[in-house]
């Protein structure tokens, strides 16, 4: 099960959590694909996986995706730098996505 940690405060999101290298990215343009998402995030560290979630029948983007880094520190930097930034003409929302313990 994946949970998305909601932003109570930047400090709490960064330090009051278990280690996590996976980010949820919401508010994506329906035209944003995995290549665009990877290109936007790869400057913050090595990426293991990028997924844009699509409708299972139509194949159209649902407007959100996930980026997994090789390290927690890269994910922290990407979170700080990309949260509330514009990507493909849309303000995106970035949160940590961690498995429940």
Secondary structure, DSSP 8 states (H G I E B T S, - for coil): -EEE---S-HHHHHHSS----EEEEES--TT--HHHHHHHHGGGS-EEEEEEEE-TTT--EEEEEEEEESSHHHHHHHHHHHTT-EETTEE-EEEEEEE--
